[in-house]
Amino acid sequence: MFEVDAVITWVDGADPALALNRDYHLAKANALALAGATAPLHDNGTNPHRWLCSDELNYCVRSIANNAPWVRRIWIVTDNQTPEIMPLPPETAAKISIVDHREIFAGYADALPTFNSLSIETMLWRIEGIAEHFLYFNDDVFLTAPVTPSDFFARNGPVLRGKWTDHSDLAASGAARDEASLLNHFNQINAAQMIGYTADHVFESAHVVHPMLRSVMAELFDTFHDAFIRNASYRFRDAGQFLPQSLHNHACLADGSAAILDTRDYLHIAVGAIDDWSAADISGYLRGTARDAIKFLCVNDLPEVERSFPDARAWIEEAIAR
């Protein structure tokens, strides 16, 4: 059996030093854009909710401890911060390592500081000592059922969750590139095209845990070195970037090593789509008969969800502990 690590990206956006640094670089970037030297910043990359911290990291770590105790090490990647994690069993606490951005950006320090998850994801595979097989978690993604390595890796590659999508109309629309809700689509289109896919045949990755192979990312870094360095250089999200995990997935699809799961075992409560849900819907998924089918939960904006569903944290607590 091979070893599997978990990698979580996290930042406390309310930290005064980080907020001051971010505001400085935002003002600098906006001034350059106003002078016509650069393109305007994308709304998706500057929305304050992107840096909010609402205990998601604690839920994420505890969900791994409860539902994937076989994970060898949990790497928390952050910007010169030490997260406050609630007490954990000693065996779980011993697995946790904190990784500073400066470590994974070694040799490319000009890109720091960065406030861009896409830029950080570009360099995650460079964590010193990371396992060949690793699981990438945004801190707002939680495991809600016991899982095994076979839920993430099959044969020689990753098990992917998502669907093939025709994004040709979107790719042809210049105006759509400025819409906050569509940025991720453009980032995935860019990734697919690097591997040779066209916009009408893009594998759209779901918002779940992403199984990844360090060697695949290292090979892609060598093949697309300049594109990787450029991708990592954006301090804020941009429509010109590629989604690193999508690049990884399309490379594995192209060489036949990836497997696509043909059932849906995840629940994604997205920003801007809360009105599409009812309390009964969410409670049904996390407490009702559909519960056993759901292994992953993504809650993009917990404070916003709580405003509509005050029981949200109770649902998450129940879900990650079962």
C-alpha positions, -999 to 999 in steps of 0.1 A, spaced: 0 0 0 14 34 -10 15 64 14 -9 93 10 -5 128 24 -31 156 27 -23 192 18 -45 221 30 -42 257 20 -52 282 46 -48 318 56 -63 340 83 -74 371 62 -82 390 94 -46 390 106 -36 427 108 -2 422 92 -15 401 64 -44 425 58 -21 455 57 2 438 32 -27 427 10 -42 462 10 -9 476 0 -5 453 -30 -42 458 -39 -37 495 -40 -5 491 -61 -21 468 -86 -52 490 -89 -29 521 -95 -11 502 -123 -44 492 -138 -57 528 -136 -26 540 -154 -32 515 -182 0 495 -174 -19 463 -165 -54 449 -168 -79 456 -141 -80 431 -112 -107 404 -115 -136 407 -90 -132 370 -81 -96 376 -70 -103 406 -48 -136 397 -31 -130 399 7 -148 366 13 -118 349 -3 -97 355 28 -123 350 55 -115 325 82 -145 308 99 -131 277 116 -131 259 82 -95 246 89 -106 230 121 -135 212 104 -112 201 75 -85 187 98 -110 169 121 -128 155 91 -95 139 79 -87 126 114 -122 111 117 -126 97 82 -91 91 68 -69 81 97 -46 63 72 -33 97 59 4 97 66 9 135 71 -12 167 69 6 197 54 -10 231 61 3 256 37 1 292 49 16 327 48 39 330 78 10 322 102 4 295 128 -32 283 128 -51 277 160 -63 242 157 -86 228 184 -72 199 205 -67 168 185 -59 132 193 -21 129 198 -18 106 168 -34 133 146 -15 162 160 18 144 154 9 142 117 5 180 112 33 201 96 31 238 88 46 249 55 53 286 48 48 300 13 85 309 12 93 272 13 74 262 -18 83 294 -37 120 289 -30 139 303 -60 109 323 -70 105 347 -41 97 376 -64 62 362 -66 57 367 -29 36 378 -11 7 362 -29 -30 363 -21 -39 340 -49 -48 303 -43 -41 295 -80 -5 308 -76 -1 288 -44 -16 256 -59 10 259 -87 38 253 -62 22 228 -37 40 198 -52 73 214 -41 67 207 -4 98 191 9 91 155 18 56 153 4 43 118 -6 41 109 -43 3 105 -38 -13 134 -21 -48 149 -16 -53 186 -20 -79 202 2 -92 238 1 -99 245 37 -136 247 30 -138 210 18 -146 183 44 -148 145 45 -182 135 56 -178 97 55 -150 71 60 -129 69 29 -100 47 17 -71 54 -7 -91 37 -35 -117 65 -33 -89 87 -47 -65 66 -66 -70 37 -90 -45 18 -111 -17 43 -118 -36 75 -115 -62 96 -98 -100 90 -95 -116 122 -108 -149 138 -99 -166 161 -124 -179 160 -160 -169 167 -196 -182 201 -206 -186 221 -238 -173 256 -229 -168 268 -265 -195 295 -262 -179 307 -229 -145 308 -244 -157 329 -273 -173 355 -250 -149 382 -240 -173 398 -216 -177 366 -196 -141 367 -186 -149 395 -162 -177 377 -144 -167 365 -109 -187 333 -110 -171 322 -143 -134 327 -135 -129 291 -125 -143 279 -158 -117 300 -177 -90 287 -155 -100 252 -163 -103 259 -201 -67 273 -200 -55 242 -183 -72 219 -207 -58 237 -237 -23 234 -224 -26 196 -227 -42 198 -262 -79 197 -254 -102 223 -269 -128 245 -252 -156 222 -264 -141 192 -245 -130 203 -210 -131 180 -180 -147 203 -154 -134 192 -120 -159 193 -91 -152 212 -59 -140 183 -39 -107 168 -26 -82 166 -55 -60 135 -57 -27 144 -72 7 128 -81 38 148 -73 57 133 -102 30 144 -127 32 180 -114 70 179 -115 70 167 -151 44 194 -161 66 220 -144 95 209 -166 74 208 -197 56 241 -191 82 259 -170 76 294 -182 38 290 -179 42 277 -143 64 307 -133 40 331 -149 10 314 -132 27 317 -98 35 354 -104 -1 367 -101 -7 381 -66 -45 380 -72 -66 356 -93 -68 363 -130 -86 349 -160 -53 344 -177 -42 317 -152 -46 280 -154 -60 259 -126 -31 236 -115 -52 206 -104 -71 208 -137 -38 208 -156 -28 177 -136 -62 160 -143 -61 167 -181 -26 154 -183 -37 122 -165 -68 119 -188 -46 123 -219 -22 95 -209 -50 72 -198 -40 70 -161 -71 87 -147 -104 72 -139 -136 92 -138 -161 83 -111 -195 78 -126 -215 85 -95 -218 117 -75 -207 114 -39 -202 151 -30 -223 181 -20 -212 216 -30 -229 246 -14 -216 274 -36 -213 311 -31 -242 328 -50 -263 296 -51 -276 296 -16 -310 306 -27 -312 273 -47 -312 254 -14 -336 249 14 -328 238 50 -347 206 42 -325 200 11 -292 203 31 -305 185 61 -317 157 38 -283 152 23 -264 154 56 -289 137 79 -314 118 58 -315 88 36 -290 103 10 -264 108 37 -245 75 31 -238 85 -5 -221 118 4 -184 116 12 -174 152 6 -189 185 15 -177 219 2 -191 251 18 -176 281 0 -188 309 23 -197 296 57 -208 330 72 -231 336 42 -245 301 46 -251 306 83 -271 338 75 -296 316 56 -292 285 76 -283 291 113 -279 253 119 -251 251 93 -223 245 118 -244 218 136 -249 201 103 -211 202 95 -203 189 130 -226 159 126 -214 153 91 -176 152 98 -180 131 130 -201 102 117 
